[in-house]
Amino acid sequence: MDEEKKVEELKEMVKSLIKVEEEVIRLTEETAGMAANSTVKYLLRAIQHDSRKHAELGRAALEILEYSQIVGAEERKEVWDLLKQHEELERKHKDNLANMKTLTETPALKYIFEQIWSDEKTHHAMLETLMSKRFEKDPVKYWGALLSS
């Protein structure tokens, strides 16, 4: 399969991913609205939030696949400032989460705190990727076949 066909197939798959995530958002909203237990509501809303995130990441992937916008100098400065602030907050947050885990033996609570920390690491990695890849400096290296589509 040539590169252009792969890109087109990938676009369709990403569009499908977005539709599935939007359906999960709808279903979790419905179910959370009917749930009597507040813990269940919060957990369903957390799942819904992740599905929103996945749909947004899918939209970002489509932007990349359509080569419609590359991160430029202005965006890099905004992300760099955010990255610096995020690093400082992350340091404090990590210690706090570690302490929270030591104060409980409840597996559900430990799991929740670990999930929060895992998400924080992912957020940081996303911001760092935007900074370190510098797509506009060497588009062929980072965008490859997408340049020809």
Number of C-alpha atoms within 10 A of each C-alpha: 5 7 13 13 11 12 16 14 12 15 19 13 13 20 17 14 16 20 14 15 21 17 14 17 20 13 14 21 17 12 14 19 12 10 14 10 9 10 11 13 18 13 14 21 18 13 16 22 14 16 21 17 13 17 22 14 14 21 16 14 16 17 14 15 20 15 14 8 11 14 15 12 11 9 13 17 12 10 18 16 11 13 21 14 11 17 14 10 12 16 10 10 16 15 10 12 15 14 11 13 17 9 10 11 9 9 10 10 14 17 12 13 16 15 12 14 17 11 12 18 14 12 14 16 13 12 17 15 12 16 17 9 14 16 17 15 11 11 14 13 11 14 16 11 15 16 12 10 12
